[in-house]
């Protein structure tokens, strides 16, 4: 599984002009399930995200996690993180999980996140979404958990 994390001062997802998910300070999590991924990988990725120390402490050092600061998670499905551009200029997405499995893993990840963290908002799987954010730092961290 892959995720692209952005430390945000605020973020929201709009669909058709309507806000469907929003957070204040926290993490925007762009999430991609790939072929062969399963629940165990989703669990490991979530654990890493929740404990990743990328928020500043009193001394200005990145030493706090999203849990430590009580920040939100905005989880957005993003199959394009599986893009392969090695064969030319048009991306291939053959490594992305098939839509049914991608949806299942996305929903599993969100459910587990809601069990483990008090503030979790989402986009809508497969929808045409507009994601708005104020990147704090900026801090952007790519994560990949492999079997």
C-alpha positions in Angstrom: 0.0 0.0 0.0 1.1 3.5 -0.7 0.2 6.8 1.0 1.2 10.4 0.5 0.9 12.3 3.7 0.7 16.1 3.8 0.9 17.9 7.2 -1.9 20.4 6.9 -3.2 23.4 8.8 -6.6 22.5 7.3 -8.0 20.4 4.4 -11.3 19.5 2.8 -12.7 17.4 0.0 -15.5 18.8 -2.2 -17.7 16.8 -4.5 -20.0 18.7 -6.8 -19.5 21.9 -4.8 -20.4 20.2 -1.5 -17.9 19.6 1.2 -17.9 15.9 2.2 -14.9 15.8 4.5 -12.9 18.4 6.3 -10.3 18.7 9.1 -8.3 21.4 10.9 -4.7 20.7 11.7 -3.6 17.1 11.0 -2.8 14.9 8.0 -4.2 14.6 4.6 -3.7 11.0 3.7 -3.8 10.2 -0.1 -4.2 6.4 0.0 -3.6 3.8 -2.8 -4.2 0.1 -2.6 -2.1 -2.0 -5.0 -2.5 -5.5 -6.4 -1.7 -8.1 -3.7 -2.3 -5.7 -0.8 -4.3 -6.9 2.1 -5.6 -6.1 5.5 -2.3 -6.7 7.3 -0.6 -4.1 5.1 -3.4 -1.6 5.7 -3.0 -2.2 9.5 0.8 -1.6 9.3 0.4 1.5 7.2 -2.1 3.0 9.6 0.1 2.2 12.6 3.0 4.0 10.9 0.9 7.0 10.0 -0.5 7.4 13.5 2.9 7.3 15.1 5.0 9.2 12.5 6.5 12.2 14.3 6.2 15.0 11.8 4.6 17.7 14.0 6.7 20.2 15.9 7.2 20.2 19.7 7.9 23.3 21.8 11.5 23.4 20.6 10.4 23.4 16.9 11.6 19.8 16.3 9.5 17.3 14.4 8.9 15.2 17.5 5.1 14.7 17.7 2.6 12.5 16.0 -0.9 13.3 14.8 -2.1 11.4 17.9 0.1 13.5 20.1 -1.3 16.8 18.8 -4.9 15.5 18.6 -5.0 16.3 14.9 -7.4 15.0 12.3 -7.0 12.6 9.4 -8.5 13.3 6.0 -8.3 10.0 4.1 -8.7 10.3 0.3 -8.6 7.4 -2.2 -5.9 8.0 -4.8 -5.3 5.2 -7.2 -3.0 7.4 -9.3 -0.2 6.9 -6.7 0.2 3.5 -8.4 1.2 5.2 -11.7 4.0 3.7 -13.7 5.5 6.1 -16.2 8.5 4.0 -17.2 7.0 3.0 -20.5 6.4 6.5 -21.9 4.5 9.6 -21.3 1.1 8.1 -20.5 0.8 6.6 -17.0 -0.2 3.0 -16.6 -2.2 2.0 -13.5 -1.9 -1.7 -13.8 -0.4 -2.0 -10.3 -3.4 -0.4 -8.7 -5.8 -2.8 -7.0 -8.9 -3.7 -9.0 -11.7 -1.2 -8.1 -13.7 -3.7 -5.9 -10.6 -4.6 -3.9 -9.4 -1.0 -3.8 -12.7 0.1 -2.4 -12.7 -2.8 0.2 -9.2 -1.9 1.4 -10.0 1.8 1.5 -13.1 1.2 3.6 -11.2 -1.2 5.8 -8.4 1.4 6.3 -11.0 4.1 7.2 -12.9 1.8 9.6 -9.6 0.9 11.4 -8.6 4.5 11.5 -11.9 5.5 13.1 -11.4 2.7 15.7 -7.9 4.1 16.5 -8.2 7.8 16.1 -11.0 10.3 17.2 -11.0 12.6 14.1 -11.2 10.9 10.8 -12.9 12.4 7.7 -12.9 11.1 4.2 -13.5 11.7 0.5 -15.7 9.3 -1.5 -14.1 6.3 -3.2 -14.1 6.7 -7.0 -15.7 10.1 -7.0 -14.4 13.2 -8.9 -13.1 15.1 -5.9 -11.6 18.5 -5.4 -9.1 18.5 -2.5 -8.2 21.8 -0.9 -5.5 22.1 1.6 -3.1 24.4 3.4 0.2 22.4 3.6 1.9 23.2 6.8 5.6 23.5 6.4 5.3 22.4 3.7 5.7 18.8 4.9 4.9 16.0 2.4 5.9 12.4 3.2 5.6 9.4 0.8 5.0 6.0 2.5 5.0 2.6 1.0 4.4 -0.6 3.0 5.3 -3.8 1.1 4.5 -7.4 1.9 
